[in-house]
Amino acid sequence: MKNSDAVSHLSHPAALFATTTLALLLLALVIFPKVSRAAEATDQGKQLFEKRCTGCHSLERNKEGPNLRGVYGRPAGTAPGFNYSAALKSSHFTWDEQRLQQWLTDTQSLVEDNNMDFHVPKAEERAEIIKYLKSLSSPNASASSSQVH
């Protein structure tokens, strides 16, 4: 086949469609495993959250503890309608990975005289819970909040 034959072959609609489809499939093979692993991590975090945290917390309303939807990136002690300890109300920080990690390890090491006496002993479980809470605080999470739990 001559070079000009190869070019004219690719300009044929069926050949162009096949080439485009192949390129998209290859791209999907590269992208979707990453998306799948992220979803698995979030699923694990969700399961751990439900196991460890829902006795006192909810994603939709305040319970014994404050509503945790959107906690990542929220100033500490500011969930609407929750009666926080004076220590947490005056803590003046925003929840991020480092602060959530410290909080779930030992609340008193972050804010003395707070009202939460609970910790997650395993570092990998804390990390998964934090990833899950972070995923609920993303801009896309608010669009899906009506579908959750």
NUSEDO-800871 format. One record per atom (N, C-alpha, C): atom name; residue number from 1; x, y, z; residue in one letter. Coordinates in Angstrom, 3 decimals, always signed. Example, Ala and Ser with C-alpha at 12.3 -4.5 7.8 and 13.67 -1.06 7.14 Angstrom:
<nodes>
atom|seq|east|north|up|type
N|1|+13.190|-5.690|+7.800|A
CA|1|+12.300|-4.500|+7.800|A
C|1|+13.200|-3.300|+7.800|A
N|2|+12.850|-2.250|+7.080|S
CA|2|+13.670|-1.060|+7.140|S
C|2|+12.900|+0.030|+7.870|S
</nodes>
This chain:
<nodes>
atom|seq|east|north|up|type
N|1|+0.846|-1.170|+0.000|M
CA|1|+0.000|+0.000|+0.000|M
C|1|+0.890|+1.232|+0.000|M
N|2|+0.605|+2.156|-0.864|K
CA|2|+1.371|+3.398|-0.929|K
C|2|+0.962|+4.304|+0.218|K
N|3|+1.825|+5.289|+0.470|N
CA|3|+1.539|+6.270|+1.507|N
C|3|+0.226|+6.990|+1.253|N
N|4|-0.028|+7.373|+0.006|S
CA|4|-1.258|+8.090|-0.318|S
C|4|-2.474|+7.196|-0.128|S
N|5|-2.321|+5.863|-0.340|D
CA|5|-3.423|+4.938|-0.105|D
C|5|-3.759|+4.871|+1.388|D
N|6|-2.729|+4.896|+2.258|A
CA|6|-2.951|+4.846|+3.701|A
C|6|-3.691|+6.085|+4.181|A
N|7|-3.343|+7.252|+3.648|V
CA|7|-4.009|+8.490|+4.033|V
C|7|-5.453|+8.478|+3.578|V
N|8|-5.697|+8.049|+2.347|S
CA|8|-7.073|+8.031|+1.851|S
C|8|-7.892|+6.978|+2.601|S
N|9|-7.245|+5.888|+3.048|H
CA|9|-7.940|+4.862|+3.819|H
C|9|-8.429|+5.432|+5.154|H
N|10|-7.612|+6.270|+5.830|L
CA|10|-7.989|+6.861|+7.101|L
C|10|-9.054|+7.939|+6.958|L
N|11|-9.207|+8.471|+5.763|S
CA|11|-10.238|+9.485|+5.581|S
C|11|-11.608|+8.845|+5.355|S
N|12|-11.653|+7.558|+5.190|H
CA|12|-12.917|+6.832|+5.043|H
C|12|-13.637|+6.871|+6.401|H
N|13|-14.933|+7.174|+6.435|P
CA|13|-15.639|+7.327|+7.713|P
C|13|-15.540|+6.110|+8.634|P
N|14|-15.643|+4.917|+8.106|A
CA|14|-15.567|+3.727|+8.955|A
C|14|-14.181|+3.574|+9.562|A
N|15|-13.152|+3.852|+8.792|A
CA|15|-11.785|+3.746|+9.298|A
C|15|-11.526|+4.817|+10.349|A
N|16|-12.031|+6.011|+10.108|L
CA|16|-11.876|+7.101|+11.069|L
C|16|-12.603|+6.768|+12.370|L
N|17|-13.790|+6.205|+12.269|F
CA|17|-14.553|+5.802|+13.438|F
C|17|-13.799|+4.730|+14.228|F
N|18|-13.261|+3.738|+13.522|A
CA|18|-12.527|+2.653|+14.178|A
C|18|-11.277|+3.188|+14.878|A
N|19|-10.575|+4.085|+14.235|T
CA|19|-9.365|+4.663|+14.819|T
C|19|-9.710|+5.486|+16.063|T
N|20|-10.759|+6.278|+15.970|T
CA|20|-11.188|+7.099|+17.100|T
C|20|-11.637|+6.216|+18.261|T
N|21|-12.394|+5.175|+17.967|T
CA|21|-12.867|+4.250|+18.987|T
C|21|-11.694|+3.579|+19.692|T
N|22|-10.715|+3.141|+18.919|L
CA|22|-9.537|+2.502|+19.491|L
C|22|-8.790|+3.474|+20.410|L
N|23|-8.639|+4.706|+19.971|A
CA|23|-7.948|+5.711|+20.781|A
C|23|-8.704|+5.954|+22.092|A
N|24|-10.028|+6.032|+22.035|L
CA|24|-10.821|+6.247|+23.242|L
C|24|-10.746|+5.056|+24.187|L
N|25|-10.736|+3.853|+23.641|L
CA|25|-10.598|+2.665|+24.477|L
C|25|-9.254|+2.635|+25.190|L
N|26|-8.202|+2.980|+24.475|L
CA|26|-6.878|+3.022|+25.099|L
C|26|-6.825|+4.078|+26.202|L
N|27|-7.431|+5.218|+25.955|L
CA|27|-7.491|+6.282|+26.950|L
C|27|-8.279|+5.815|+28.179|L
N|28|-9.380|+5.114|+27.951|A
CA|28|-10.193|+4.598|+29.060|A
C|28|-9.399|+3.611|+29.908|A
N|29|-8.593|+2.779|+29.272|L
CA|29|-7.783|+1.816|+30.019|L
C|29|-6.785|+2.512|+30.928|L
N|30|-6.333|+3.669|+30.527|V
CA|30|-5.388|+4.425|+31.340|V
C|30|-6.101|+5.162|+32.464|V
N|31|-7.259|+5.756|+32.186|I
CA|31|-7.953|+6.602|+33.160|I
C|31|-8.792|+5.811|+34.151|I
N|32|-9.611|+4.854|+33.692|F
CA|32|-10.577|+4.220|+34.565|F
C|32|-9.996|+3.408|+35.706|F
N|33|-8.859|+2.761|+35.573|P
CA|33|-8.319|+2.092|+36.765|P
C|33|-8.046|+3.070|+37.896|P
N|34|-7.599|+4.278|+37.557|K
CA|34|-7.356|+5.283|+38.589|K
C|34|-8.668|+5.701|+39.232|K
N|35|-9.703|+5.921|+38.438|V
CA|35|-11.013|+6.287|+38.958|V
C|35|-11.549|+5.164|+39.825|V
N|36|-11.391|+3.934|+39.374|S
CA|36|-11.867|+2.773|+40.119|S
C|36|-11.167|+2.660|+41.468|S
N|37|-9.851|+2.850|+41.499|R
CA|37|-9.117|+2.785|+42.768|R
C|37|-9.576|+3.893|+43.708|R
N|38|-9.841|+5.086|+43.186|A
CA|38|-10.321|+6.187|+44.021|A
C|38|-11.694|+5.863|+44.599|A
N|39|-12.562|+5.272|+43.791|A
CA|39|-13.892|+4.893|+44.263|A
C|39|-13.787|+3.818|+45.338|A
N|40|-12.880|+2.858|+45.160|E
CA|40|-12.684|+1.810|+46.166|E
C|40|-12.221|+2.419|+47.479|E
N|41|-11.300|+3.375|+47.414|A
CA|41|-10.802|+4.024|+48.625|A
C|41|-11.934|+4.773|+49.318|A
N|42|-12.756|+5.468|+48.545|T
CA|42|-13.878|+6.193|+49.125|T
C|42|-14.883|+5.223|+49.727|T
N|43|-15.126|+4.084|+49.064|D
CA|43|-16.037|+3.072|+49.604|D
C|43|-15.523|+2.528|+50.931|D
N|44|-14.229|+2.280|+51.005|Q
CA|44|-13.644|+1.786|+52.252|Q
C|44|-13.792|+2.839|+53.344|Q
N|45|-13.540|+4.089|+53.007|G
CA|45|-13.696|+5.176|+53.974|G
C|45|-15.139|+5.318|+54.438|G
N|46|-16.064|+5.145|+53.511|K
CA|46|-17.487|+5.221|+53.860|K
C|46|-17.845|+4.116|+54.846|K
N|47|-17.383|+2.906|+54.568|Q
CA|47|-17.668|+1.784|+55.471|Q
C|47|-17.081|+2.029|+56.861|Q
N|48|-15.855|+2.539|+56.899|L
CA|48|-15.227|+2.835|+58.185|L
C|48|-15.955|+3.967|+58.901|L
N|49|-16.359|+4.988|+58.161|F
CA|49|-17.122|+6.093|+58.753|F
C|49|-18.407|+5.551|+59.379|F
N|50|-19.129|+4.723|+58.622|E
CA|50|-20.390|+4.176|+59.129|E
C|50|-20.158|+3.302|+60.364|E
N|51|-19.073|+2.563|+60.378|K
CA|51|-18.756|+1.676|+61.500|K
C|51|-18.295|+2.458|+62.733|K
N|52|-17.434|+3.436|+62.507|R
CA|52|-16.770|+4.120|+63.618|R
C|52|-17.455|+5.407|+64.086|R
N|53|-18.119|+6.110|+63.168|C
CA|53|-18.518|+7.489|+63.471|C
C|53|-20.021|+7.728|+63.628|C
N|54|-20.842|+6.894|+63.006|T
CA|54|-22.278|+7.201|+62.951|T
C|54|-23.018|+6.987|+64.264|T
N|55|-22.358|+6.438|+65.259|G
CA|55|-22.991|+6.383|+66.577|G
C|55|-23.257|+7.773|+67.125|G
N|56|-22.376|+8.705|+66.789|C
CA|56|-22.505|+10.080|+67.296|C
C|56|-22.676|+11.129|+66.198|C
N|57|-22.306|+10.793|+64.958|H
CA|57|-22.334|+11.768|+63.866|H
C|57|-23.218|+11.298|+62.721|H
N|58|-23.671|+12.265|+61.959|S
CA|58|-24.451|+12.013|+60.752|S
C|58|-23.881|+12.900|+59.653|S
N|59|-24.245|+12.598|+58.434|L
CA|59|-23.877|+13.478|+57.322|L
C|59|-24.984|+14.496|+57.056|L
N|60|-26.148|+14.270|+57.616|E
CA|60|-27.314|+15.094|+57.293|E
C|60|-27.766|+16.012|+58.421|E
N|61|-27.466|+15.637|+59.672|R
CA|61|-27.983|+16.423|+60.792|R
C|61|-27.032|+16.301|+61.980|R
N|62|-27.192|+17.214|+62.907|N
CA|62|-26.435|+17.142|+64.146|N
C|62|-27.048|+16.063|+65.034|N
N|63|-26.193|+15.312|+65.684|K
CA|63|-26.622|+14.309|+66.660|K
C|63|-25.877|+14.633|+67.951|K
N|64|-25.322|+13.640|+68.614|E
CA|64|-24.480|+13.900|+69.782|E
C|64|-23.248|+14.704|+69.350|E
N|65|-22.802|+14.458|+68.107|G
CA|65|-21.731|+15.231|+67.487|G
C|65|-22.302|+16.000|+66.304|G
N|66|-21.541|+16.944|+65.770|P
CA|66|-22.045|+17.761|+64.659|P
C|66|-22.139|+16.997|+63.334|P
N|67|-22.951|+17.509|+62.444|N
CA|67|-23.061|+17.028|+61.067|N
C|67|-21.669|+17.091|+60.436|N
N|68|-21.230|+16.012|+59.798|L
CA|68|-19.873|+15.989|+59.242|L
C|68|-19.813|+16.153|+57.725|L
N|69|-20.952|+16.329|+57.061|R
CA|69|-20.877|+16.614|+55.623|R
C|69|-20.243|+18.003|+55.473|R
N|70|-19.201|+18.071|+54.677|G
CA|70|-18.533|+19.348|+54.448|G
C|70|-17.555|+19.752|+55.538|G
N|71|-17.234|+18.838|+56.461|V
CA|71|-16.321|+19.195|+57.545|V
C|71|-14.933|+19.551|+57.015|V
N|72|-14.470|+18.834|+55.989|Y
CA|72|-13.151|+19.133|+55.422|Y
C|72|-13.213|+20.523|+54.779|Y
N|73|-12.378|+21.425|+55.252|G
CA|73|-12.367|+22.796|+54.746|G
C|73|-13.256|+23.744|+55.536|G
N|74|-13.966|+23.235|+56.531|R
CA|74|-14.852|+24.077|+57.351|R
C|74|-14.093|+24.545|+58.591|R
N|75|-14.290|+25.789|+58.991|P
CA|75|-13.678|+26.243|+60.247|P
C|75|-14.203|+25.407|+61.414|P
N|76|-13.310|+25.023|+62.312|A
CA|76|-13.685|+24.196|+63.469|A
C|76|-14.700|+24.928|+64.334|A
N|77|-15.635|+24.169|+64.885|G
CA|77|-16.616|+24.722|+65.814|G
C|77|-17.690|+25.562|+65.172|G
N|78|-17.979|+25.334|+63.878|T
CA|78|-18.931|+26.216|+63.182|T
C|78|-20.086|+25.521|+62.482|T
N|79|-20.297|+24.220|+62.692|A
CA|79|-21.448|+23.571|+62.049|A
C|79|-22.716|+24.222|+62.592|A
N|80|-23.581|+24.699|+61.718|P
CA|80|-24.789|+25.401|+62.168|P
C|80|-25.642|+24.543|+63.102|P
N|81|-26.069|+25.154|+64.191|G
CA|81|-26.995|+24.506|+65.102|G
C|81|-26.380|+23.543|+66.098|G
N|82|-25.059|+23.372|+66.090|F
CA|82|-24.449|+22.455|+67.042|F
C|82|-23.847|+23.236|+68.203|F
N|83|-24.029|+22.723|+69.427|N
CA|83|-23.519|+23.370|+70.631|N
C|83|-22.115|+22.834|+70.950|N
N|84|-21.103|+23.501|+70.444|Y
CA|84|-19.711|+23.098|+70.640|Y
C|84|-19.195|+23.512|+72.014|Y
N|85|-18.128|+22.838|+72.452|S
CA|85|-17.428|+23.254|+73.664|S
C|85|-16.802|+24.621|+73.408|S
N|86|-16.600|+25.363|+74.492|A
CA|86|-15.959|+26.684|+74.365|A
C|86|-14.571|+26.540|+73.738|A
N|87|-13.872|+25.468|+74.090|A
CA|87|-12.514|+25.250|+73.567|A
C|87|-12.531|+25.094|+72.045|A
N|88|-13.474|+24.330|+71.521|L
CA|88|-13.520|+24.116|+70.071|L
C|88|-14.004|+25.372|+69.350|L
N|89|-14.974|+26.078|+69.954|K
CA|89|-15.465|+27.319|+69.337|K
C|89|-14.343|+28.343|+69.192|K
N|90|-13.415|+28.341|+70.109|S
CA|90|-12.343|+29.342|+70.074|S
C|90|-11.041|+28.801|+69.491|S
N|91|-11.088|+27.695|+68.799|S
CA|91|-9.864|+27.057|+68.302|S
C|91|-9.260|+27.748|+67.075|S
N|92|-10.044|+28.395|+66.267|H
CA|92|-9.563|+29.196|+65.131|H
C|92|-8.680|+28.439|+64.142|H
N|93|-9.137|+27.304|+63.669|F
CA|93|-8.449|+26.607|+62.577|F
C|93|-9.505|+26.001|+61.655|F
N|94|-9.061|+25.602|+60.500|T
CA|94|-9.932|+24.969|+59.511|T
C|94|-9.547|+23.497|+59.406|T
N|95|-10.560|+22.636|+59.304|W
CA|95|-10.303|+21.198|+59.203|W
C|95|-9.629|+20.865|+57.877|W
N|96|-8.454|+20.263|+57.969|D
CA|96|-7.716|+19.778|+56.807|D
C|96|-7.198|+18.380|+57.150|D
N|97|-6.425|+17.778|+56.257|E
CA|97|-5.955|+16.408|+56.510|E
C|97|-5.136|+16.309|+57.797|E
N|98|-4.231|+17.237|+57.987|Q
CA|98|-3.367|+17.197|+59.167|Q
C|98|-4.182|+17.322|+60.454|Q
N|99|-5.106|+18.263|+60.479|R
CA|99|-5.898|+18.476|+61.700|R
C|99|-6.859|+17.313|+61.957|R
N|100|-7.472|+16.794|+60.896|L
CA|100|-8.356|+15.639|+61.073|L
C|100|-7.563|+14.416|+61.537|L
N|101|-6.368|+14.249|+61.004|Q
CA|101|-5.498|+13.143|+61.421|Q
C|101|-5.186|+13.259|+62.916|Q
N|102|-4.813|+14.443|+63.341|Q
CA|102|-4.489|+14.661|+64.751|Q
C|102|-5.734|+14.477|+65.620|Q
N|103|-6.864|+14.992|+65.163|W
CA|103|-8.124|+14.885|+65.907|W
C|103|-8.530|+13.424|+66.102|W
N|104|-8.462|+12.658|+65.028|L
CA|104|-8.875|+11.252|+65.113|L
C|104|-7.866|+10.380|+65.860|L
N|105|-6.642|+10.894|+66.011|T
CA|105|-5.620|+10.189|+66.788|T
C|105|-5.811|+10.460|+68.275|T
N|106|-5.968|+11.747|+68.628|D
CA|106|-6.119|+12.158|+70.030|D
C|106|-6.704|+13.565|+70.049|D
N|107|-7.992|+13.660|+70.282|T
CA|107|-8.668|+14.966|+70.222|T
C|107|-8.047|+15.981|+71.178|T
N|108|-7.655|+15.528|+72.353|Q
CA|108|-7.109|+16.450|+73.351|Q
C|108|-5.773|+17.051|+72.928|Q
N|109|-5.027|+16.349|+72.074|S
CA|109|-3.744|+16.892|+71.613|S
C|109|-3.953|+18.053|+70.647|S
N|110|-5.132|+18.128|+70.064|L
CA|110|-5.427|+19.230|+69.145|L
C|110|-6.160|+20.360|+69.853|L
N|111|-7.185|+20.005|+70.624|V
CA|111|-7.975|+21.005|+71.358|V
C|111|-8.257|+20.440|+72.748|V
N|112|-7.571|+20.979|+73.734|E
CA|112|-7.812|+20.544|+75.114|E
C|112|-9.210|+20.957|+75.548|E
N|113|-9.797|+20.142|+76.414|D
CA|113|-11.113|+20.413|+76.998|D
C|113|-12.252|+20.411|+75.974|D
N|114|-12.099|+19.641|+74.891|N
CA|114|-13.224|+19.478|+73.964|N
C|114|-14.119|+18.371|+74.514|N
N|115|-15.285|+18.182|+73.902|N
CA|115|-16.254|+17.211|+74.422|N
C|115|-16.197|+15.842|+73.748|N
N|116|-15.256|+15.621|+72.845|M
CA|116|-15.195|+14.337|+72.146|M
C|116|-14.103|+13.470|+72.764|M
N|117|-14.505|+12.295|+73.208|D
CA|117|-13.560|+11.355|+73.801|D
C|117|-13.573|+10.076|+72.967|D
N|118|-12.987|+10.135|+71.801|F
CA|118|-12.988|+9.017|+70.864|F
C|118|-11.755|+9.138|+69.989|F
N|119|-11.235|+8.012|+69.532|H
CA|119|-10.128|+8.045|+68.576|H
C|119|-10.193|+6.809|+67.687|H
N|120|-9.526|+6.904|+66.559|V
CA|120|-9.398|+5.790|+65.625|V
C|120|-7.945|+5.345|+65.720|V
N|121|-7.691|+4.175|+66.317|P
CA|121|-6.312|+3.783|+66.603|P
C|121|-5.449|+3.476|+65.383|P
N|122|-6.029|+2.978|+64.299|K
CA|122|-5.230|+2.571|+63.142|K
C|122|-5.064|+3.722|+62.151|K
N|123|-3.818|+4.032|+61.829|A
CA|123|-3.507|+5.140|+60.918|A
C|123|-4.158|+4.972|+59.552|A
N|124|-4.151|+3.733|+59.019|E
CA|124|-4.741|+3.522|+57.686|E
C|124|-6.249|+3.733|+57.712|E
N|125|-6.924|+3.420|+58.823|E
CA|125|-8.360|+3.670|+58.937|E
C|125|-8.640|+5.165|+59.039|E
N|126|-7.818|+5.871|+59.795|R
CA|126|-7.974|+7.328|+59.879|R
C|126|-7.832|+7.947|+58.497|R
N|127|-6.830|+7.496|+57.751|A
CA|127|-6.593|+8.053|+56.408|A
C|127|-7.791|+7.804|+55.491|A
N|128|-8.391|+6.622|+55.554|E
CA|128|-9.545|+6.311|+54.705|E
C|128|-10.765|+7.144|+55.101|E
N|129|-10.986|+7.308|+56.386|I
CA|129|-12.112|+8.134|+56.850|I
C|129|-11.917|+9.570|+56.388|I
N|130|-10.707|+10.077|+56.489|I
CA|130|-10.417|+11.454|+56.070|I
C|130|-10.625|+11.611|+54.567|I
N|131|-10.182|+10.635|+53.764|K
CA|131|-10.421|+10.687|+52.310|K
C|131|-11.913|+10.744|+52.022|K
N|132|-12.683|+9.947|+52.748|Y
CA|132|-14.135|+9.926|+52.562|Y
C|132|-14.743|+11.280|+52.926|Y
N|133|-14.376|+11.821|+54.073|L
CA|133|-14.914|+13.128|+54.473|L
C|133|-14.499|+14.209|+53.487|L
N|134|-13.292|+14.126|+52.990|K
CA|134|-12.816|+15.091|+51.992|K
C|134|-13.648|+14.977|+50.717|K
N|135|-13.986|+13.757|+50.305|S
CA|135|-14.784|+13.578|+49.089|S
C|135|-16.171|+14.178|+49.241|S
N|136|-16.683|+14.235|+50.463|L
CA|136|-18.003|+14.816|+50.719|L
C|136|-17.945|+16.334|+50.807|L
N|137|-16.761|+16.880|+50.815|S
CA|137|-16.578|+18.319|+50.929|S
C|137|-16.181|+18.957|+49.615|S
N|138|-16.053|+18.143|+48.566|S
CA|138|-15.671|+18.685|+47.267|S
C|138|-16.845|+19.426|+46.651|S
N|139|-16.597|+20.305|+45.670|P
CA|139|-17.691|+21.026|+45.021|P
C|139|-18.736|+20.091|+44.423|P
N|140|-18.336|+18.914|+43.938|N
CA|140|-19.285|+17.978|+43.354|N
C|140|-20.139|+17.298|+44.406|N
N|141|-19.669|+17.263|+45.650|A
CA|141|-20.403|+16.562|+46.706|A
C|141|-21.733|+17.228|+47.005|A
N|142|-21.792|+18.554|+46.918|S
CA|142|-23.050|+19.228|+47.217|S
C|142|-24.134|+18.883|+46.208|S
N|143|-23.734|+18.614|+44.969|A
CA|143|-24.711|+18.245|+43.943|A
C|143|-25.290|+16.868|+44.213|A
N|144|-24.506|+15.993|+44.866|S
CA|144|-24.980|+14.639|+45.112|S
C|144|-25.463|+14.429|+46.533|S
N|145|-25.489|+15.466|+47.346|S
CA|145|-25.820|+15.300|+48.757|S
C|145|-27.225|+14.781|+48.983|S
N|146|-28.140|+15.043|+48.077|S
CA|146|-29.495|+14.563|+48.270|S
C|146|-29.609|+13.067|+48.023|S
N|147|-28.579|+12.457|+47.421|Q
CA|147|-28.628|+11.033|+47.118|Q
C|147|-27.993|+10.187|+48.213|Q
N|148|-27.386|+10.790|+49.201|V
CA|148|-26.556|+10.060|+50.143|V
C|148|-27.339|+9.672|+51.385|V
N|149|-27.165|+8.458|+51.843|H
CA|149|-27.514|+7.892|+53.146|H
C|149|-28.850|+8.376|+53.639|H
</nodes>
